[in-house]
């Protein structure tokens, strides 16, 4: 019998998004063979309690999976600690993991794609994850490529599969090491190849004395060690949480305008052994070179980036006082 990877869904207070996420998963044929873990963090502000209780009432009713295991926090852990606690729990019992946040909707062959990808690349030292989402969704893709995968150095959390042994090698990064790397032209060149936003994002972490965690730590690990995500030219997921209601994302018109019904059109796929000629960072590069990112790089070039961050923090405090 095939060993299906467990699914971990992180939730907070967005019941409508979560229902869409779960309903899309239930359309996958592999659902009945898959264990579903759901991590529900406690409120970090008291006004979220009602919404969180509604979410928790719903997740107790979810069916159609091999098993549903709820991870309920009594005190707020925050995203980092909640994620680490949940993934540690899953990896204590399994060697693989399929991860989703509550605002990700998936294609009917998403679980098939993930499970087959985890098997295909499990012994490939270059591949650290199987990505469900591809920024190619915003560009015209040659019909001959739509069934293929490509390889990118940029980590994407919008539905991914990975392995316990590969995630265990992702270590913490000291401020001294990060600062040294950001002064290394070769390292910065690699960062810029997947989007000019990352350099200033890392600079801000230094400015605020915040350690690289989660997505930032993973992409640093990939760049530093020349690792890749196997990514479909035809996306298997989409993020519906860019409507301004999430805790980490602002409203994004580009994402709001996407027709998620297109995910229901099942497009075949084929996995390819890692090949340097199949590395394609262009979609990430084009998607992340926004006007804001360019302004930040300009401010950095003239030595005003940190001053810009200072003004931004003061503005945020001023808004809270209003």
Secondary structure, DSSP 8 states (H G I E B T S, - for coil): ------EEEEESS-HHHHHHHHHHHHTSGGGGG-EEEEEE---SSGGGHHHHHHHHHHHTT--SSSEEEEEE-SS--HHHHHHHHHHHHHHTT-SEEEEEETTEEE-TTHHHHHHHHHHHTTT-TTEEEEES--GGGGS---GGGTT-EEEESS---SSEEEEHHHHTT-----HHHHHHHHT-HHHHHHHHTT-THHHHHHHHHHHTT----HHHHHHHHHHHHT-EEEEESS-SEEE--TTTTSSS----HHHHT--GGGGGS----------GGGB--HHHHHHH--HHHHHHHHHHHTT-HHHHHHHHHHHHHHHHH-
